[in-house]
């Protein structure tokens, strides 16, 4: 069982006219057009178009003498030029 709630919404006159024309053209109701648009906007937009894929890039580098990469603080100090 679906619950329906009445509400009042201010809609731009031109947009409402387009929605009404669309409803007539599709032989449906204005309510169905609005509900469909809300569903599409609210439900489908929460789904990403495609899954996120992270591509790793590799760079050739060299070790800097005196830096222990397992010690975060000393690494930051070296990177910021404090050592």
C-alpha positions in Angstrom: 0.0 0.0 0.0 1.4 3.4 -1.0 0.8 6.5 1.0 0.2 9.7 -0.9 0.6 13.1 0.5 -0.7 16.4 -0.8 1.7 19.3 -0.9 2.0 22.6 -2.6 5.1 23.5 -4.6 5.9 26.7 -6.5 7.0 25.8 -10.0 8.2 28.2 -12.7 5.4 28.9 -15.1 7.3 28.0 -18.2 8.5 24.7 -16.6 5.0 23.8 -15.5 3.7 24.5 -19.0 6.4 22.2 -20.5 5.5 19.5 -18.0 1.8 19.7 -18.8 2.5 19.6 -22.5 4.8 16.6 -22.0 2.0 14.8 -20.0 -0.5 15.4 -22.8 1.9 14.2 -25.4 2.7 11.1 -23.5 -1.0 10.5 -22.5 -0.2 10.5 -18.8 -0.9 12.8 -15.8 1.1 15.7 -14.6 1.5 13.8 -11.3 3.1 10.9 -13.1 5.5 13.2 -15.0 6.6 15.0 -11.7 7.0 11.7 -9.8 9.0 10.2 -12.7 11.3 13.2 -12.8 11.8 13.1 -9.0 12.5 9.4 -9.1 15.0 9.8 -11.9 16.7 12.7 -10.2 16.8 11.4 -6.7 17.2 7.6 -7.2 19.2 7.2 -10.3 21.6 10.1 -9.6 22.7 8.4 -6.4 24.1 5.5 -8.5 27.4 6.2 -10.2 27.4 5.9 -14.0 30.2 3.4 -13.8 32.4 2.0 -11.0 35.3 4.1 -10.0 38.7 2.7 -11.2 41.9 4.0 -9.8 44.9 3.8 -12.1 48.3 3.7 -10.4 51.1 5.6 -12.0 54.7 4.6 -11.3 57.7 6.9 -11.2 61.3 6.0 -11.1 62.9 7.6 -8.1 65.9 7.3 -5.9 66.3 7.0 -2.1 67.4 10.1 -0.3 70.2 9.3 2.2 69.3 9.6 5.8 65.5 9.3 5.3 63.6 6.5 7.0 60.3 6.3 5.0 58.8 4.3 7.8 59.1 7.4 10.1 56.4 9.8 8.9 57.6 12.8 10.9 61.2 12.7 9.7 59.9 12.1 6.2 57.7 15.3 6.4 60.6 17.3 7.9 62.9 16.2 5.0 60.2 17.0 2.4 59.6 20.4 3.9 63.3 21.3 4.1 63.4 21.4 7.9 66.3 18.9 8.2 
